[in-house]
Amino acid sequence: MPPKPRQRHTEYPWEKWFARRSLVLVQGKDFACQVHGMSQQIRNKAAKRGIAVAIDIVGRTLQVGILSPRKSNANGTKKKTRKRN
């Protein structure tokens, strides 16, 4: 018997989540994958939208802080910022 094909991931309400300043996501309630995997998905989706996030993992819970959108130039490209010493 051939192995079952992997199920595709569930589409999450990214726009709704990123519209908030902070949110708490619980494994088994808000997402089904592993906690570290969901943390990486959040970082990837935020980066694609130009949003900075901070994520704390506490057991099966992700505490996500939406820090700020990244600044962009008039033409829509991301500005490069220099670190201040």
N, C-alpha and C positions, 0 to 999 in steps of 0.2 A: 504494500500500500504506500503510495507516494506521500511525502509530508504535506501537511496543510500549508497553503500560502499564508504569509504573514498578513495580518490585518493592517490596514492603513491607519495612521494616527487620526485621532479625532480633531476636527477643526475647533480651535478655541476662540473665544470672543476677544481677540487681541485689541481691537479698537476700543472696546468697552473697558478692558483692563487698563490700557495705557492712557485713557482719559482721566483716570483717578490719580491722586497723589501717592497713595499707598494701598496695598491690598494684601490679604492673607489667603493663601491657597493651601488646601489640605489634600494630601494624597488619598485617593479613594472617593473623595467628594467632588473636587474640582478637576482632577486629572487622574489618569490611570497608570501612567508610566512611572519609572523610578524617579525619586526626588531629584537626584543629580542630573538626570536626563532632562527633566522639566526645567530645571534651573538654566541649563544650557540653551534650551529652546527659547526661553524668555530673553536671554541675553542676545541670541541671534536675531529674533524678531525685533527687539528694541533697536539693535544696531542698524538693521535695514531701514528702520523708520527715523533714524537719527536721534534716538532717545537714550539718555544715560540712565541706568538703573543700578540699584544696590540690592543685593539679595542675601538674606540670612536664612540658613537652613537650620531648623530646630526640629529634630526628630522627623516626623512625616509632614511637617509644615514648612512652607516657603513664605517668608515675610519679604515683600517686594516694595521697595521705595522707588518711585519715579522721580529722579533728581531734576532733570531738565532736558528740554530738547537741545540738540547741538545747534550752534549758530551756523547760518549759511550765508553765502554771498548773494548778491542780487540775481545772479544767473542760476541759483539753485544748488550750486556745489558747496560742499562743506568747507568751512574755513579751517585752516590749520592754525592751531594755537601753540604758542611757545610756553614752556614752563618758565616760571619766574623763579629766580634763585634767591 
